[in-house]
């Protein structure tokens, strides 16, 4: 097979070949027109010289005006020299290196595809048959190009995916949406499975018509196994934490009953254990990487959000999306639980018309400072407030425990109109080496 024929197999080769063919045709037409104009000019100059007319600024006849309008035409030896220059220029252009651009582009593209051995890159026709297969596909799936070309792309799909018509659905989605993600197990030649990550995209011709599909995949088996192992460990951790908290709660309840402890003590202690369990539940759902501040606030205040008629509105929470670190999630959840419990006993949530408003905003005063979230807890519509005569567990947790755990600041104000608690929590370490 000739190199030109091989180039025209691909949409890229066909597009380049068509463009070059158009350029050659246009150039040939221009050369023919130039030859005609030159021949006519030479005949006119010869006629004028024979008649003794001026020869310095001869012009071509009217029938050649379109080709050489207002163009000075040299005479005699000058005309021959200029004609030679034009012919030489035409030969230089037609014989220049750009004529070999299709071969160079196709070779460059082939080298790129064959060098991308970490990626399986192959194409399919409209029937889903493999039309190209690079070295990366051979390395990942084990099939040689000669053995897979012309066969259905289903050769790398698992039996269950083939039954579910995943290959067909994938092509339909790529054609309709411009891209189809592929994150799943595939089959190697030896029957083993490989987890790949990638996508399928449509191959469009110069006229915008669908010519086939391009698929790019990468072997992510090791990463996938690592994620599965991590998920298993997190599930085990969640299970153990819940068991430990349940055991502590059972032991505490039994001990307090046998010690004839007041009922209010048992209720308070069990409520605090439930708040601790709630914070661990939020962390478990977030992969133990932290929790949303909004979720912490809303879940803590959920029990107090309804009024006596069952309508929401006693509690409001408003602020920007903020992600809390795991340790801050636990301590802040307990601190908010103490504030809510105090409001339900003595503050705004102890009366039907009381209201609690929680707002927060992000602060960063300088580029190299740690981002801070400023939280304001404000009670309205409750009974008149008087400062407590002594600091209880909730106050100490806020002013000492939360400050020590987060490195932040807490200020409690017992204003007559309602308790106001201002909390400033650093969200991360100061940024270093940031790009301007």
C-alpha positions as a Markdown table, in Angstrom:
| # | Residue | x | y | z |
|---|---|---|---|---|
| 1 | Unk | 0.0 | 0.0 | 0.0 |
| 2 | Unk | 1.3 | 3.5 | -0.9 |
| 3 | Unk | 1.9 | 6.0 | 2.0 |
| 4 | Unk | -0.7 | 8.3 | 0.5 |
| 5 | Unk | -3.3 | 5.5 | 0.6 |
| 6 | Unk | -2.4 | 4.8 | 4.2 |
| 7 | Unk | -2.8 | 8.5 | 5.1 |
| 8 | Unk | -6.3 | 8.7 | 3.7 |
| 9 | Unk | -7.6 | 5.9 | 5.9 |
| 10 | Unk | -8.0 | 8.3 | 8.8 |
| 11 | Unk | -10.2 | 11.4 | 9.1 |
| 12 | Unk | -7.1 | 13.5 | 9.7 |
| 13 | Unk | -5.4 | 12.1 | 6.6 |
| 14 | Unk | -8.4 | 12.6 | 4.4 |
| 15 | Unk | -8.9 | 16.2 | 5.6 |
| 16 | Unk | -5.2 | 17.1 | 5.0 |
| 17 | Unk | -5.2 | 15.4 | 1.6 |
| 18 | Unk | -8.3 | 17.2 | 0.5 |
| 19 | Unk | -6.9 | 20.6 | 1.6 |
| 20 | Unk | -3.7 | 20.0 | -0.3 |
| 21 | Unk | -5.5 | 18.9 | -3.4 |
| 22 | Unk | -7.5 | 22.1 | -3.4 |
| 23 | Unk | -4.3 | 24.1 | -2.9 |
| 24 | Unk | -2.6 | 22.4 | -5.9 |
| 25 | Unk | -5.6 | 22.9 | -8.1 |
| 26 | Unk | -5.8 | 26.6 | -7.2 |
| 27 | Unk | -2.0 | 27.0 | -7.9 |
| 28 | Unk | -2.3 | 25.3 | -11.3 |
| 29 | Unk | -5.1 | 27.6 | -12.3 |
| 30 | Unk | -3.1 | 30.7 | -11.3 |
| 31 | Unk | -0.1 | 29.5 | -13.2 |
| 32 | Unk | -2.2 | 28.9 | -16.4 |
| 33 | Unk | -3.7 | 32.4 | -16.0 |
| 34 | Unk | -0.2 | 33.9 | -15.5 |
| 35 | Unk | 1.1 | 32.1 | -18.6 |
| 36 | Unk | -1.8 | 33.4 | -20.7 |
| 37 | Unk | -1.3 | 37.0 | -19.4 |
| 38 | Unk | 2.5 | 36.9 | -20.1 |
| 39 | Unk | 2.0 | 35.5 | -23.6 |
| 40 | Unk | -0.4 | 38.3 | -24.4 |
| 41 | Unk | 1.8 | 40.9 | -22.9 |
| 42 | Unk | 4.8 | 39.7 | -24.8 |
| 43 | Unk | 2.9 | 39.9 | -28.1 |
| 44 | Unk | 1.6 | 43.4 | -27.3 |
| 45 | Unk | 5.1 | 44.6 | -26.5 |
| 46 | Unk | 6.6 | 43.2 | -29.6 |
| 47 | Unk | 3.8 | 44.9 | -31.7 |
| 48 | Unk | 4.5 | 48.3 | -30.0 |
| 49 | Unk | 8.3 | 48.0 | -30.4 |
| 50 | Unk | 7.8 | 47.3 | -34.1 |
| 51 | Unk | 5.6 | 50.3 | -34.3 |
| 52 | Unk | 8.2 | 52.5 | -32.5 |
| 53 | Unk | 5.9 | 53.1 | -29.4 |
| 54 | Unk | 7.1 | 53.6 | -25.9 |
| 55 | Unk | 8.2 | 50.4 | -24.2 |
| 56 | Unk | 8.9 | 51.5 | -20.6 |
| 57 | Unk | 5.3 | 51.2 | -19.3 |
| 58 | Unk | 3.5 | 48.8 | -21.7 |
| 59 | Unk | 0.2 | 47.5 | -20.5 |
| 60 | Unk | -1.6 | 44.3 | -21.4 |
| 61 | Unk | -4.6 | 44.3 | -23.7 |
| 62 | Unk | -8.1 | 44.6 | -22.3 |
| 63 | Unk | -8.8 | 40.9 | -22.4 |
| 64 | Unk | -5.9 | 40.3 | -19.9 |
| 65 | Unk | -6.8 | 43.3 | -17.6 |
| 66 | Unk | -8.3 | 41.0 | -14.9 |
| 67 | Unk | -5.0 | 39.0 | -14.6 |
| 68 | Unk | -2.6 | 41.9 | -14.7 |
| 69 | Unk | -4.5 | 45.2 | -13.9 |
| 70 | Unk | -2.2 | 48.2 | -13.6 |
| 71 | Unk | 0.9 | 46.0 | -13.5 |
| 72 | Unk | 4.1 | 47.3 | -15.2 |
| 73 | Unk | 5.3 | 44.7 | -17.7 |
| 74 | Unk | 9.1 | 44.5 | -18.4 |
| 75 | Unk | 10.3 | 44.1 | -22.0 |
| 76 | Unk | 13.0 | 42.2 | -23.8 |
| 77 | Unk | 15.6 | 40.6 | -21.6 |
| 78 | Unk | 13.8 | 41.9 | -18.5 |
| 79 | Unk | 10.7 | 40.1 | -19.4 |
| 80 | Unk | 12.6 | 36.8 | -19.8 |
| 81 | Unk | 14.4 | 37.3 | -16.5 |
| 82 | Unk | 11.1 | 38.1 | -14.7 |
| 83 | Unk | 9.4 | 35.1 | -16.2 |
| 84 | Unk | 12.2 | 32.9 | -15.1 |
| 85 | Unk | 11.9 | 34.2 | -11.6 |
| 86 | Unk | 8.1 | 33.5 | -11.5 |
| 87 | Unk | 8.7 | 30.0 | -12.8 |
| 88 | Unk | 11.4 | 29.3 | -10.3 |
| 89 | Unk | 9.2 | 30.6 | -7.5 |
| 90 | Unk | 6.4 | 28.4 | -8.6 |
| 91 | Unk | 8.7 | 25.4 | -8.7 |
| 92 | Unk | 10.0 | 26.2 | -5.3 |
| 93 | Unk | 6.5 | 26.5 | -3.8 |
| 94 | Unk | 5.2 | 23.3 | -5.5 |
| 95 | Unk | 8.3 | 21.4 | -4.5 |
| 96 | Unk | 8.7 | 22.8 | -1.0 |
| 97 | Unk | 8.5 | 20.8 | 2.2 |
| 98 | Unk | 4.9 | 21.7 | 2.8 |
| 99 | Unk | 3.9 | 19.2 | 0.1 |
| 100 | Unk | 5.1 | 16.5 | 2.5 |
| 101 | Unk | 3.1 | 17.9 | 5.4 |
| 102 | Unk | 0.5 | 15.1 | 5.3 |
| 103 | Unk | 3.2 | 12.5 | 5.7 |
| 104 | Unk | 4.9 | 14.5 | 8.5 |
| 105 | Unk | 1.7 | 15.1 | 10.4 |
| 106 | Unk | 0.6 | 11.5 | 10.1 |
| 107 | Unk | 4.0 | 10.2 | 11.3 |
| 108 | Unk | 4.0 | 12.7 | 14.2 |
| 109 | Unk | 0.5 | 11.6 | 15.2 |
| 110 | Unk | 1.5 | 7.9 | 15.0 |
| 111 | Unk | 4.6 | 8.5 | 17.2 |
| 112 | Unk | 2.4 | 10.2 | 19.8 |
| 113 | Unk | -0.1 | 7.4 | 19.9 |
| 114 | Unk | 2.5 | 4.7 | 20.1 |
| 115 | Unk | 4.5 | 6.5 | 22.8 |
| 116 | Unk | 1.5 | 6.9 | 25.1 |
| 117 | Unk | 1.9 | 3.4 | 26.5 |
| 118 | Unk | 0.2 | 4.3 | 29.8 |
| 119 | Unk | -3.0 | 4.9 | 28.0 |
| 120 | Unk | -5.1 | 2.6 | 25.9 |
| 121 | Unk | -6.1 | 4.7 | 22.8 |
| 122 | Unk | -8.2 | 3.2 | 20.1 |
| 123 | Unk | -11.0 | 4.0 | 17.7 |
| 124 | Unk | -14.2 | 2.3 | 16.7 |
| 125 | Unk | -16.3 | 2.6 | 13.5 |
| 126 | Unk | -20.0 | 3.3 | 13.6 |
| 127 | Unk | -20.7 | -0.4 | 14.1 |
| 128 | Unk | -18.5 | -0.5 | 17.2 |
| 129 | Unk | -15.6 | -2.4 | 15.4 |
| 130 | Unk | -12.0 | -1.6 | 16.3 |
| 131 | Unk | -10.2 | 0.5 | 13.6 |
| 132 | Unk | -7.0 | 1.5 | 15.4 |
| 133 | Unk | -5.3 | 0.1 | 18.5 |
| 134 | Unk | -2.2 | 1.7 | 20.0 |
| 135 | Unk | 0.7 | 0.2 | 22.0 |
| 136 | Unk | -0.9 | 1.3 | 25.3 |
| 137 | Unk | -4.1 | -0.7 | 24.5 |
| 138 | Unk | -1.9 | -3.7 | 23.7 |
| 139 | Unk | 0.0 | -3.3 | 27.0 |
| 140 | Unk | -3.2 | -2.9 | 29.2 |
| 141 | Unk | -5.5 | -5.5 | 27.6 |
| 142 | Unk | -2.9 | -7.9 | 26.1 |
| 143 | Unk | -4.4 | -8.0 | 22.6 |
| 144 | Unk | -2.2 | -7.5 | 19.6 |
| 145 | Unk | -3.4 | -5.0 | 17.0 |
| 146 | Unk | -3.7 | -7.6 | 14.2 |
| 147 | Unk | -5.9 | -9.8 | 16.5 |
| 148 | Unk | -8.3 | -7.0 | 17.5 |
| 149 | Unk | -8.7 | -4.8 | 14.4 |
| 150 | Unk | -12.1 | -5.3 | 12.7 |
| 151 | Unk | -13.5 | -7.0 | 15.8 |
| 152 | Unk | -16.2 | -5.7 | 18.1 |
| 153 | Unk | -15.1 | -3.3 | 20.9 |
| 154 | Unk | -17.0 | -5.6 | 23.3 |
| 155 | Unk | -13.9 | -7.8 | 23.4 |
| 156 | Unk | -12.7 | -5.9 | 26.5 |
| 157 | Unk | -16.1 | -5.7 | 28.3 |
| 158 | Unk | -17.1 | -8.1 | 31.0 |
| 159 | Unk | -20.0 | -10.5 | 30.3 |
| 160 | Unk | -22.3 | -8.7 | 32.6 |
| 161 | Unk | -21.7 | -5.4 | 30.9 |
| 162 | Unk | -22.3 | -6.9 | 27.5 |
| 163 | Unk | -25.6 | -8.3 | 28.7 |
| 164 | Unk | -26.5 | -4.9 | 30.0 |
| 165 | Unk | -25.6 | -3.4 | 26.6 |
| 166 | Unk | -23.1 | -1.0 | 28.2 |
| 167 | Unk | -20.9 | -0.8 | 25.0 |
| 168 | Unk | -23.9 | 0.3 | 22.9 |
| 169 | Unk | -25.2 | 2.7 | 25.6 |
| 170 | Unk | -21.7 | 4.2 | 25.8 |
| 171 | Unk | -21.6 | 5.0 | 22.1 |
| 172 | Unk | -25.0 | 6.5 | 22.1 |
| 173 | Unk | -24.1 | 8.8 | 25.0 |
| 174 | Unk | -20.9 | 9.8 | 23.4 |
| 175 | Unk | -22.7 | 10.7 | 20.1 |
| 176 | Unk | -25.5 | 12.6 | 21.9 |
| 177 | Unk | -23.6 | 14.3 | 24.7 |
| 178 | Unk | -20.1 | 14.6 | 23.3 |
| 179 | Unk | -18.5 | 12.4 | 26.0 |
| 180 | Unk | -19.2 | 9.2 | 27.8 |
| 181 | Unk | -17.3 | 8.4 | 31.0 |
| 182 | Unk | -15.9 | 4.9 | 31.5 |
| 183 | Unk | -15.1 | 3.9 | 35.1 |
| 184 | Unk | -15.5 | 0.1 | 35.4 |
| 185 | Unk | -13.9 | -3.3 | 35.3 |
| 186 | Unk | -12.7 | -4.5 | 31.8 |
| 187 | Unk | -11.3 | -7.9 | 30.6 |
| 188 | Unk | -7.7 | -8.6 | 29.6 |
| 189 | Unk | -6.8 | -11.3 | 27.0 |
| 190 | Unk | -5.9 | -13.8 | 29.8 |
| 191 | Unk | -9.3 | -13.4 | 31.4 |
| 192 | Unk | -8.2 | -11.3 | 34.3 |
| 193 | Unk | -9.9 | -8.0 | 35.1 |
| 194 | Unk | -8.5 | -4.5 | 35.0 |
| 195 | Unk | -10.1 | -1.3 | 36.4 |
| 196 | Unk | -9.9 | 1.5 | 33.9 |
| 197 | Unk | -10.8 | 5.1 | 34.0 |
| 198 | Unk | -11.4 | 7.2 | 30.9 |
| 199 | Unk | -13.9 | 8.3 | 28.4 |
| 200 | Unk | -15.3 | 7.8 | 24.9 |
| 201 | Unk | -15.7 | 10.8 | 22.4 |
| 202 | Unk | -17.2 | 11.0 | 18.9 |
| 203 | Unk | -14.9 | 11.2 | 15.9 |
| 204 | Unk | -16.3 | 13.9 | 13.6 |
| 205 | Unk | -15.4 | 14.5 | 9.9 |
| 206 | Unk | -14.8 | 17.8 | 8.3 |
| 207 | Unk | -18.5 | 18.1 | 7.4 |
| 208 | Unk | -19.4 | 17.6 | 11.1 |
| 209 | Unk | -20.7 | 14.1 | 10.4 |
| 210 | Unk | -20.1 | 11.2 | 12.8 |
| 211 | Unk | -17.3 | 9.0 | 11.5 |
| 212 | Unk | -16.7 | 6.8 | 14.6 |
| 213 | Unk | -15.5 | 7.0 | 18.2 |
| 214 | Unk | -12.3 | 7.6 | 20.1 |
| 215 | Unk | -11.7 | 5.9 | 23.4 |
| 216 | Unk | -9.0 | 6.7 | 25.9 |
| 217 | Unk | -8.5 | 4.6 | 29.1 |
| 218 | Unk | -5.9 | 4.3 | 31.8 |
| 219 | Unk | -5.2 | 1.3 | 34.1 |
| 220 | Unk | -6.3 | 2.4 | 37.6 |
| 221 | Unk | -6.5 | -1.1 | 39.2 |
| 222 | Unk | -4.0 | -0.3 | 42.0 |
| 223 | Unk | -5.7 | 2.9 | 42.9 |
| 224 | Unk | -9.1 | 1.2 | 42.9 |
| 225 | Unk | -7.9 | -1.6 | 45.1 |
| 226 | Unk | -6.5 | 1.1 | 47.5 |
| 227 | Unk | -9.8 | 2.9 | 47.6 |
| 228 | Unk | -11.7 | -0.3 | 48.3 |
| 229 | Unk | -9.3 | -1.2 | 51.1 |
| 230 | Unk | -9.7 | 2.3 | 52.6 |
| 231 | Unk | -13.5 | 2.1 | 52.4 |
| 232 | Unk | -13.3 | -1.3 | 54.2 |
| 233 | Unk | -11.2 | 0.2 | 57.0 |
| 234 | Unk | -13.5 | 3.2 | 57.4 |
| 235 | Unk | -16.6 | 0.9 | 57.6 |
| 236 | Unk | -14.8 | -1.1 | 60.3 |
| 237 | Unk | -13.8 | 2.0 | 62.1 |
| 238 | Unk | -17.4 | 3.3 | 62.0 |
| 239 | Unk | -18.7 | 0.0 | 63.3 |
| 240 | Unk | -16.2 | 0.0 | 66.2 |
| 241 | Unk | -16.9 | 3.6 | 67.2 |
| 242 | Unk | -20.6 | 3.0 | 67.3 |
| 243 | Unk | -20.1 | -0.2 | 69.4 |
| 244 | Unk | -17.8 | 1.7 | 71.8 |
| 245 | Unk | -20.3 | 4.6 | 72.2 |
| 246 | Unk | -23.2 | 2.1 | 72.7 |
| 247 | Unk | -21.2 | 0.3 | 75.3 |
| 248 | Unk | -20.3 | 3.5 | 77.2 |
| 249 | Unk | -23.9 | 4.6 | 77.1 |
| 250 | Unk | -25.1 | 1.2 | 78.5 |
| 251 | Unk | -22.5 | 1.2 | 81.2 |
| 252 | Unk | -23.2 | 4.8 | 82.2 |
| 253 | Unk | -27.0 | 4.2 | 82.4 |
| 254 | Unk | -26.6 | 1.1 | 84.5 |
| 255 | Unk | -24.2 | 2.8 | 86.8 |
| 256 | Unk | -26.3 | 5.9 | 87.3 |
| 257 | Unk | -29.4 | 3.9 | 88.0 |
| 258 | Unk | -27.7 | 1.7 | 90.6 |
| 259 | Unk | -26.2 | 4.8 | 92.2 |
| 260 | Unk | -29.7 | 6.4 | 92.5 |
| 261 | Unk | -28.5 | 9.4 | 90.5 |
| 262 | Unk | -31.2 | 12.0 | 89.7 |
| 263 | Unk | -33.1 | 11.5 | 86.5 |
| 264 | Unk | -32.0 | 14.9 | 85.2 |
| 265 | Unk | -28.4 | 13.8 | 85.5 |
| 266 | Unk | -29.0 | 10.6 | 83.5 |
| 267 | Unk | -30.9 | 12.5 | 80.8 |
| 268 | Unk | -28.2 | 15.1 | 80.5 |
| 269 | Unk | -25.4 | 12.6 | 80.3 |
| 270 | Unk | -27.2 | 10.4 | 77.7 |
| 271 | Unk | -28.0 | 13.5 | 75.6 |
| 272 | Unk | -24.3 | 14.4 | 75.5 |
| 273 | Unk | -23.4 | 10.8 | 74.5 |
| 274 | Unk | -26.0 | 11.0 | 71.7 |
| 275 | Unk | -24.5 | 14.3 | 70.5 |
| 276 | Unk | -21.1 | 12.7 | 70.5 |
| 277 | Unk | -22.5 | 9.7 | 68.5 |
| 278 | Unk | -24.1 | 12.2 | 66.0 |
| 279 | Unk | -20.7 | 13.9 | 65.4 |
| 280 | Unk | -19.1 | 10.6 | 64.6 |
| 281 | Unk | -22.0 | 9.7 | 62.3 |
| 282 | Unk | -21.4 | 12.9 | 60.3 |
| 283 | Unk | -17.7 | 12.1 | 60.1 |
| 284 | Unk | -18.3 | 8.5 | 59.0 |
| 285 | Unk | -20.6 | 9.7 | 56.2 |
| 286 | Unk | -17.8 | 12.1 | 55.0 |
| 287 | Unk | -15.1 | 9.5 | 55.0 |
| 288 | Unk | -13.7 | 10.8 | 58.3 |
| 289 | Unk | -12.3 | 13.8 | 56.5 |
| 290 | Unk | -14.6 | 16.4 | 58.2 |
| 291 | Unk | -18.1 | 17.6 | 57.9 |
| 292 | Unk | -20.0 | 20.6 | 56.6 |
| 293 | Unk | -20.6 | 23.4 | 59.1 |
| 294 | Unk | -24.2 | 23.7 | 57.9 |
| 295 | Unk | -24.8 | 20.0 | 58.5 |
| 296 | Unk | -23.4 | 20.3 | 62.0 |
| 297 | Unk | -25.6 | 23.2 | 62.9 |
| 298 | Unk | -28.8 | 21.9 | 61.3 |
| 299 | Unk | -28.5 | 18.4 | 62.8 |
| 300 | Unk | -27.8 | 19.8 | 66.2 |
| 301 | Unk | -30.8 | 22.1 | 66.2 |
| 302 | Unk | -33.2 | 19.8 | 64.3 |
| 303 | Unk | -35.0 | 18.8 | 67.4 |
| 304 | Unk | -35.8 | 22.5 | 68.3 |
| 305 | Unk | -36.6 | 23.8 | 64.8 |
| 306 | Unk | -40.4 | 23.2 | 65.0 |
| 307 | Unk | -42.8 | 25.3 | 67.0 |
| 308 | Unk | -45.8 | 24.0 | 69.0 |
| 309 | Unk | -47.9 | 23.9 | 65.9 |
| 310 | Unk | -45.3 | 21.8 | 64.0 |
| 311 | Unk | -44.2 | 24.7 | 61.7 |
| 312 | Unk | -40.6 | 25.4 | 61.1 |
| 313 | Unk | -39.0 | 28.8 | 61.8 |
| 314 | Unk | -37.8 | 28.8 | 65.4 |
| 315 | Unk | -34.2 | 28.2 | 64.2 |
| 316 | Unk | -32.4 | 29.8 | 61.2 |
| 317 | Unk | -29.0 | 29.1 | 59.8 |
| 318 | Unk | -27.3 | 31.1 | 57.1 |
| 319 | Unk | -23.7 | 31.2 | 55.7 |
| 320 | Unk | -21.2 | 30.2 | 53.1 |
| 321 | Unk | -20.2 | 26.6 | 52.4 |
| 322 | Unk | -17.5 | 25.6 | 55.0 |
| 323 | Unk | -15.8 | 22.3 | 55.6 |
| 324 | Unk | -14.7 | 21.6 | 59.2 |
| 325 | Unk | -11.8 | 19.4 | 60.2 |
| 326 | Unk | -12.7 | 16.1 | 62.0 |
| 327 | Unk | -11.5 | 17.3 | 65.5 |
| 328 | Unk | -13.3 | 20.6 | 65.2 |
| 329 | Unk | -16.4 | 18.8 | 64.0 |
| 330 | Unk | -16.7 | 16.8 | 67.2 |
| 331 | Unk | -16.0 | 19.6 | 69.6 |
| 332 | Unk | -18.1 | 22.2 | 67.9 |
| 333 | Unk | -21.0 | 19.8 | 67.7 |
| 334 | Unk | -20.8 | 19.2 | 71.4 |
| 335 | Unk | -20.5 | 23.0 | 72.1 |
| 336 | Unk | -23.6 | 23.8 | 69.9 |
| 337 | Unk | -25.5 | 21.0 | 71.7 |
| 338 | Unk | -24.7 | 22.7 | 75.0 |
| 339 | Unk | -25.9 | 26.1 | 73.7 |
| 340 | Unk | -29.1 | 24.5 | 72.3 |
| 341 | Unk | -29.8 | 22.7 | 75.6 |
| 342 | Unk | -29.3 | 25.9 | 77.6 |
| 343 | Unk | -31.6 | 27.8 | 75.2 |
| 344 | Unk | -34.3 | 25.1 | 75.5 |
| 345 | Unk | -34.1 | 25.2 | 79.4 |
| 346 | Unk | -33.6 | 28.9 | 80.1 |
| 347 | Unk | -33.3 | 30.9 | 76.9 |
| 348 | Unk | -35.1 | 31.7 | 73.6 |
| 349 | Unk | -36.2 | 28.1 | 72.9 |
| 350 | Unk | -37.9 | 27.8 | 76.3 |
| 351 | Unk | -40.8 | 30.0 | 75.1 |
| 352 | Unk | -43.1 | 29.7 | 72.1 |
| 353 | Unk | -42.1 | 33.0 | 70.4 |
| 354 | Unk | -38.3 | 32.5 | 70.9 |
| 355 | Unk | -35.9 | 32.3 | 68.0 |
| 356 | Unk | -32.3 | 31.3 | 67.5 |
| 357 | Unk | -30.3 | 32.7 | 64.6 |
| 358 | Unk | -27.0 | 31.2 | 63.6 |
| 359 | Unk | -24.9 | 33.0 | 60.9 |
| 360 | Unk | -21.4 | 32.6 | 59.7 |
| 361 | Unk | -19.0 | 34.1 | 57.2 |
| 362 | Unk | -15.4 | 33.5 | 56.0 |
| 363 | Unk | -12.7 | 36.0 | 56.9 |
| 364 | Unk | -9.1 | 36.4 | 55.5 |
| 365 | Unk | -7.6 | 39.7 | 56.3 |
| 366 | Unk | -4.2 | 39.1 | 54.5 |
| 367 | Unk | -3.0 | 36.7 | 51.8 |
| 368 | Unk | -0.8 | 34.8 | 54.2 |
| 369 | Unk | -3.2 | 34.6 | 57.1 |
| 370 | Unk | -5.2 | 31.5 | 58.0 |
| 371 | Unk | -8.8 | 31.5 | 56.7 |
| 372 | Unk | -11.2 | 31.9 | 59.6 |
| 373 | Unk | -14.9 | 31.2 | 59.9 |
| 374 | Unk | -16.8 | 33.6 | 62.2 |
| 375 | Unk | -19.9 | 32.1 | 63.7 |
| 376 | Unk | -22.5 | 34.1 | 65.6 |
| 377 | Unk | -25.2 | 32.4 | 67.8 |
| 378 | Unk | -27.9 | 34.9 | 68.7 |
| 379 | Unk | -31.1 | 34.3 | 70.7 |
| 380 | Unk | -34.1 | 36.5 | 70.4 |
| 381 | Unk | -37.6 | 36.7 | 72.0 |
| 382 | Unk | -36.8 | 34.7 | 75.1 |
| 383 | Unk | -37.0 | 35.6 | 78.8 |
| 384 | Unk | -34.7 | 38.2 | 80.2 |
| 385 | Unk | -31.2 | 36.9 | 80.6 |
| 386 | Unk | -29.0 | 37.2 | 83.6 |
| 387 | Unk | -25.3 | 36.2 | 83.7 |
| 388 | Unk | -24.8 | 32.9 | 85.4 |
| 389 | Unk | -23.3 | 32.9 | 88.9 |
| 390 | Unk | -20.9 | 30.0 | 88.0 |
| 391 | Unk | -19.6 | 28.4 | 84.8 |
| 392 | Unk | -21.0 | 25.1 | 84.0 |
| 393 | Unk | -19.9 | 22.3 | 81.6 |
| 394 | Unk | -21.2 | 24.0 | 78.5 |
| 395 | Unk | -19.4 | 27.3 | 79.2 |
| 396 | Unk | -16.2 | 25.5 | 80.0 |
| 397 | Unk | -16.5 | 23.4 | 76.8 |
| 398 | Unk | -17.0 | 26.5 | 74.7 |
| 399 | Unk | -14.4 | 28.8 | 76.3 |
| 400 | Unk | -11.7 | 26.2 | 77.0 |
| 401 | Unk | -12.3 | 23.0 | 75.1 |
| 402 | Unk | -13.3 | 24.5 | 71.7 |
| 403 | Unk | -10.5 | 27.1 | 72.0 |
| 404 | Unk | -7.9 | 24.5 | 72.9 |
| 405 | Unk | -9.0 | 22.1 | 70.2 |
| 406 | Unk | -9.3 | 24.6 | 67.3 |
| 407 | Unk | -6.9 | 27.4 | 68.2 |
| 408 | Unk | -9.8 | 29.8 | 67.8 |
| 409 | Unk | -11.6 | 32.4 | 69.9 |
| 410 | Unk | -14.9 | 32.3 | 71.8 |
| 411 | Unk | -16.9 | 35.1 | 73.4 |
| 412 | Unk | -20.1 | 34.6 | 75.4 |
| 413 | Unk | -22.3 | 37.6 | 76.0 |
| 414 | Unk | -25.3 | 37.2 | 78.4 |
| 415 | Unk | -27.2 | 40.3 | 77.1 |
| 416 | Unk | -30.7 | 40.9 | 78.6 |
| 417 | Unk | -32.3 | 40.4 | 75.2 |
| 418 | Unk | -30.7 | 37.0 | 74.7 |
| 419 | Unk | -27.5 | 35.1 | 74.7 |
| 420 | Unk | -25.0 | 35.9 | 72.0 |
| 421 | Unk | -22.0 | 33.6 | 71.3 |
| 422 | Unk | -19.3 | 34.6 | 68.9 |
| 423 | Unk | -16.9 | 31.9 | 67.7 |
| 424 | Unk | -13.9 | 32.3 | 65.3 |
| 425 | Unk | -12.4 | 29.1 | 64.1 |
| 426 | Unk | -9.3 | 28.7 | 61.9 |
| 427 | Unk | -10.0 | 26.4 | 59.0 |
| 428 | Unk | -6.5 | 25.5 | 57.8 |
| 429 | Unk | -2.8 | 26.2 | 58.3 |
| 430 | Unk | -1.5 | 29.5 | 56.8 |
| 431 | Unk | -0.9 | 29.3 | 53.1 |
| 432 | Unk | 2.8 | 29.1 | 52.1 |
| 433 | Unk | 4.3 | 29.5 | 48.7 |
| 434 | Unk | 1.1 | 30.5 | 47.1 |
| 435 | Unk | 1.2 | 31.7 | 43.5 |
| 436 | Unk | 0.4 | 35.4 | 43.0 |
